Amino acid sequence: MPSHKPIIGLDDAIGSRAKALRTMQGKLLDLFDESGYEEVIPPMLERPDALKSGAGRFLADQTVVFSDPAGAGTLAIRSDMTPQIARIAATRLQGEEVLKLCYSGTVMLARPDQRGGSRQQWQTGVECLGVAGAAGDIEVMHLAARTMQAAGFNKPVLQVGHIGLLKALVKGCTAPLETWTALLSRRSPDDLTEVMNGENMPEAARQALLDLATGNSGKQWIENHIGAINDDFDAAASELLSLVNEVGGKMEGSVSVYADAAIMPRFLYHSAILFAGFAEGVAHAVLHGGRYDAMMKAHGRDMPATGFSCDLWALIDTV
Ligand SMILES: N[C@@H](Cc1c[nH]c[nH+]1)C(=O)O
């Protein structure tokens, strides 16, 4: 008798659940299509380098790799589709200056995520490449807001951060960036203090990191810290505040936009603004996005790039 024991973190979708996913997928793909985003369907498998390029260790830790029986060497099951879009933009679509692409497919995580313990996501999102300056960020954030509305969330909120703030606060520290993002994502001041005790860092930066871990890090907080940390902090803070001002002023419907220095990336390829979408009655972020020009550069095509993704399974479970 073969073992029919389920694999932890993986599940079948049957009947109404499968239907709910397809309905949600149709709504979002229609919205992306109307907004001028063309669908791409990349394969489930990639060379590990294509997923790791410019993406930091965290993505590598989340990626299942195996040896290909057909002789193609080591292959990876994708854990995120954004690096696949980066690869496509840098290789197959090199001739096009502006690329507006969307996707919807299964990704596999090596470890269950904290939210529902699932190792499978139906990642759906958009990537806007080649639109310079704040315009690309603004377009993508508008589409993120409309996505939350189309999905049926009540009182959607976009919280916008900037990875440059954290990089400025831990400048000169020995612990790698992923240690700090993990500590801050867990909002754990005690663990953070322990790591900070091993670092020689200015008192203002130490206190600021504790504020981030306790969630006291909105617009007022950012404004109060300009001039108190270093020039890198000030540059990221002013980019963030002016972007939020611009997006917030134009946001349609009932979507609110706030600056929050504590918004952390899921993966480590973002190089400027970051955002997360929240909604009434949902404890976790329902979408993640940000700007990743540096990852494009690592893929060999230096161009501006911003996008966001969400997990359709999480959307249908929470909406
Ligand atoms: N793929 C990222 C979000 C993103 C898309 N584009 C840029 N960032 C994530 O799932 O966290």
The ligand as an SDF file (V2000), in Angstrom:
LIG
                    3D

 11 11  0  0  0  0  0  0  0  0999 V2000
    7.3910   39.1080   -4.9130 N   0  0  0  0  0  0  0  0  0  0  0  0
    7.4370   39.9360   -3.7350 C   0  0  0  0  0  0  0  0  0  0  0  0
    6.6580   41.2050   -3.9030 C   0  0  0  0  0  0  0  0  0  0  0  0
    7.1050   41.9900   -5.0580 C   0  0  0  0  0  0  0  0  0  0  0  0
    6.6960   41.9230   -6.3360 C   0  0  0  0  0  0  0  0  0  0  0  0
    7.4330   42.8200   -7.0170 N   0  0  0  0  0  0  0  0  0  0  0  0
    8.2200   43.4170   -6.1900 C   0  0  0  0  0  0  0  0  0  0  0  0
    8.0510   42.9340   -5.0060 N   0  0  0  0  0  0  0  0  0  0  0  0
    6.8640   39.1760   -2.5400 C   0  0  0  0  0  0  0  0  0  0  0  0
    6.1550   38.2310   -2.7510 O   0  0  0  0  0  0  0  0  0  0  0  0
    7.1130   39.5560   -1.4260 O   0  0  0  0  0  0  0  0  0  0  0  0
  1  2  1  0
  2  3  1  0
  2  9  1  0
  3  4  1  0
  4  5  2  0
  4  8  1  0
  5  6  1  0
  6  7  1  0
  7  8  2  0
  9 10  2  0
  9 11  1  0
M  CHG  1   8   1
M  END
$$$$
